[in-house]
């Protein structure tokens, strides 16, 4: 593989966005917002827990800037670090105008989230959103379809399997019948949609047993 293609390895792994993790926002202008926890999850899958090998550091918050209407502006500057390097970036937020001007009570959290989104976007995370592909309805429809196929193929985690087994024991359910219900012959073949289907059925059964008791 050429160095050019190797340089795009990370970008190609993280550039595609699950449409279910986005929402349209109309605030001044229309744009697509990405669930920040979804971004953190994807970064965690690449590099480990936030703060271990990646994150924000050397954070500086400055309240010295004033806009033309006399409102204070928060300027936040930080360095984003990850296994292959680090870089500086910034964001800002204005004070809410009014009789008693004030900042949003979650302003620190929101500006930090904005910096993380900006930093991850520079590395290719959710590039399809930032490249405007979510403005194309056909692309979004295809993305939904790909996300659904991926979900259908994703196996349930060991903790999810343990949860199902616990519910089966609690409801005195026959494991073979439950596996047959989702058309598999062993727990290691249960996918996420199958897990959700089984869990729902077992929870309904458990609730009925509790009411009858």
C-alpha positions as CSV (number, residue, x, y, z in Angstrom):
1,X,0.0,0.0,0.0
2,X,1.3,3.4,-0.9
3,X,2.1,6.1,1.7
4,X,-0.7,8.2,0.2
5,X,-3.3,5.5,0.9
6,X,-1.9,4.8,4.4
7,X,-2.3,8.4,5.3
8,X,-6.0,8.0,4.7
9,X,-6.5,4.9,6.7
10,X,-7.9,6.7,9.8
11,X,-10.0,9.1,7.6
12,X,-11.6,6.2,5.7
13,X,-12.4,4.3,8.9
14,X,-14.2,7.2,10.5
15,X,-15.6,9.3,7.7
16,X,-19.0,7.7,7.4
17,X,-21.8,8.8,9.8
18,X,-24.7,6.8,11.1
19,X,-27.7,9.0,10.2
20,X,-29.5,8.0,13.4
21,X,-26.8,9.9,15.3
22,X,-27.5,13.2,13.6
23,X,-30.2,15.8,13.6
24,X,-31.1,18.8,11.5
25,X,-30.7,22.1,13.2
26,X,-32.2,25.4,12.0
27,X,-30.6,28.2,14.0
28,X,-29.6,31.1,11.8
29,X,-28.8,28.5,9.1
30,X,-29.7,24.9,8.4
31,X,-27.1,22.3,9.2
32,X,-26.6,18.7,10.4
33,X,-25.5,18.3,14.0
34,X,-23.7,15.1,15.1
35,X,-24.3,13.5,18.5
36,X,-21.1,14.3,20.5
37,X,-21.3,11.1,22.5
38,X,-21.4,9.1,19.3
39,X,-18.2,10.9,18.2
40,X,-16.5,10.2,21.5
41,X,-17.5,6.6,21.2
42,X,-15.9,6.3,17.8
43,X,-12.7,8.0,19.0
44,X,-12.6,5.7,22.0
45,X,-12.9,2.7,19.6
46,X,-9.8,4.0,17.8
47,X,-7.6,5.2,20.7
48,X,-9.0,4.1,24.0
49,X,-10.8,6.0,26.8
50,X,-11.0,9.8,26.6
51,X,-8.0,11.3,28.5
52,X,-5.8,8.3,28.1
53,X,-4.2,8.8,24.7
54,X,-6.4,11.5,23.3
55,X,-8.4,14.5,24.4
56,X,-8.0,18.2,25.2
57,X,-5.2,19.7,27.2
58,X,-3.8,23.2,28.1
59,X,-7.3,24.6,28.1
60,X,-7.5,28.4,28.4
61,X,-10.6,30.5,28.8
62,X,-10.5,34.2,28.2
63,X,-13.3,36.7,29.0
64,X,-11.5,39.8,27.8
65,X,-13.2,40.1,24.4
66,X,-16.2,42.4,24.0
67,X,-18.5,42.5,20.9
68,X,-19.9,45.7,19.3
69,X,-22.9,45.7,21.6
70,X,-20.8,45.5,24.8
71,X,-21.5,41.8,25.5
72,X,-18.6,39.7,26.8
73,X,-17.3,36.9,24.6
74,X,-15.8,33.7,26.0
75,X,-12.7,32.6,23.9
76,X,-11.6,29.0,24.6
77,X,-8.3,27.8,23.3
78,X,-6.9,24.2,23.8
79,X,-4.6,21.6,22.3
80,X,-6.1,18.4,21.0
81,X,-3.7,15.4,21.4
82,X,-4.0,11.9,20.0
83,X,-1.5,9.1,19.3
84,X,-0.1,10.6,16.2
85,X,0.3,14.2,17.3
86,X,-1.4,17.3,18.6
87,X,-2.7,20.7,17.4
88,X,-4.2,23.9,18.8
89,X,-7.7,25.1,18.0
90,X,-10.2,27.6,19.5
91,X,-13.9,28.4,19.7
92,X,-16.0,31.2,21.2
93,X,-19.4,31.9,22.7
94,X,-21.3,35.1,23.3
95,X,-23.1,36.2,26.4
96,X,-26.9,36.2,26.1
97,X,-28.2,39.8,25.7
98,X,-31.0,41.2,27.8
99,X,-31.6,43.2,31.0
100,X,-29.2,40.9,32.8
101,X,-26.7,39.6,30.2
102,X,-25.4,36.2,31.1
103,X,-23.7,33.1,29.6
104,X,-25.5,29.8,29.2
105,X,-25.1,27.8,32.4
106,X,-23.5,24.9,30.4
107,X,-21.2,27.2,28.5
108,X,-17.9,25.4,29.5
109,X,-19.4,22.0,28.6
110,X,-20.7,23.3,25.2
111,X,-17.5,25.0,24.2
112,X,-15.5,22.0,25.1
113,X,-17.8,19.8,23.0
114,X,-17.5,22.2,20.1
115,X,-13.7,22.0,20.3
116,X,-13.8,18.2,20.3
117,X,-16.1,18.1,17.3
118,X,-13.8,20.6,15.4
119,X,-10.7,18.6,16.3
120,X,-12.1,15.2,15.3
121,X,-13.5,16.7,12.1
122,X,-9.9,17.6,11.1
123,X,-8.9,14.0,11.4
124,X,-11.8,12.8,9.2
125,X,-14.4,11.8,11.8
126,X,-17.9,12.2,10.2
127,X,-16.4,13.8,7.2
128,X,-19.5,13.0,5.1
129,X,-21.4,15.5,7.2
130,X,-18.8,18.3,6.9
131,X,-18.4,17.7,3.2
132,X,-22.1,18.4,2.7
133,X,-23.2,14.9,1.7
134,X,-26.1,14.9,4.2
135,X,-27.6,17.6,2.0
136,X,-28.2,14.9,-0.6
137,X,-31.3,12.9,0.3
138,X,-30.2,10.0,-1.8
139,X,-26.9,9.8,0.2
140,X,-28.8,9.9,3.5
141,X,-31.1,7.1,2.3
142,X,-28.1,4.9,1.4
143,X,-26.4,5.7,4.7
144,X,-29.5,4.6,6.6
145,X,-29.6,1.4,4.6
146,X,-25.9,0.7,5.3
147,X,-26.3,1.5,9.0
148,X,-29.2,-1.0,9.2
149,X,-27.2,-3.7,7.4
150,X,-24.3,-3.1,9.8
151,X,-26.5,-3.3,12.8
152,X,-28.1,-6.5,11.6
153,X,-24.7,-8.1,11.3
154,X,-23.3,-6.8,14.7
155,X,-23.2,-9.5,17.3
156,X,-24.6,-8.9,20.8
157,X,-22.0,-8.2,23.5
158,X,-21.2,-10.7,26.3
159,X,-22.9,-8.4,28.8
160,X,-26.0,-8.4,26.6
161,X,-26.0,-12.2,26.3
162,X,-25.6,-12.5,30.1
163,X,-28.6,-10.1,30.5
164,X,-30.7,-12.4,28.3
165,X,-29.6,-15.5,30.2
166,X,-30.5,-13.8,33.5
167,X,-34.0,-12.9,32.1
168,X,-34.5,-16.4,30.9
169,X,-33.7,-17.8,34.4
170,X,-35.9,-15.2,36.0
171,X,-38.9,-16.1,33.7
172,X,-38.1,-19.9,33.7
173,X,-37.8,-19.7,29.9
174,X,-36.4,-22.6,27.9
175,X,-33.2,-21.5,26.2
176,X,-33.6,-23.6,23.1
177,X,-37.1,-22.2,22.5
178,X,-35.8,-18.7,23.0
179,X,-33.0,-19.2,20.5
180,X,-35.4,-20.8,18.1
181,X,-37.6,-17.6,18.5
182,X,-34.8,-15.6,16.8
183,X,-33.8,-18.5,14.5
184,X,-30.3,-19.2,15.8
185,X,-29.0,-22.3,17.5
186,X,-26.5,-20.7,19.9
187,X,-26.0,-17.6,21.9
188,X,-22.8,-16.6,20.0
189,X,-24.9,-16.1,16.9
190,X,-27.3,-13.6,18.4
191,X,-27.1,-10.1,16.8
192,X,-28.1,-6.8,18.3
193,X,-31.5,-6.7,16.7
194,X,-32.1,-10.3,17.9
195,X,-31.0,-9.3,21.4
196,X,-33.5,-6.4,21.4
197,X,-36.3,-8.7,20.2
198,X,-35.5,-11.4,22.8
199,X,-35.2,-8.8,25.6
200,X,-38.5,-7.3,24.8
201,X,-40.3,-10.7,24.8
202,X,-38.7,-11.7,28.0
203,X,-39.4,-8.4,29.7
204,X,-43.1,-8.7,28.7
205,X,-43.2,-12.2,30.1
206,X,-41.5,-11.1,33.3
207,X,-44.0,-8.2,33.8
208,X,-46.9,-10.6,33.3
209,X,-45.5,-13.0,35.9
210,X,-45.0,-10.2,38.4
211,X,-48.6,-9.0,38.0
212,X,-49.9,-12.6,38.4
213,X,-47.8,-13.2,41.5
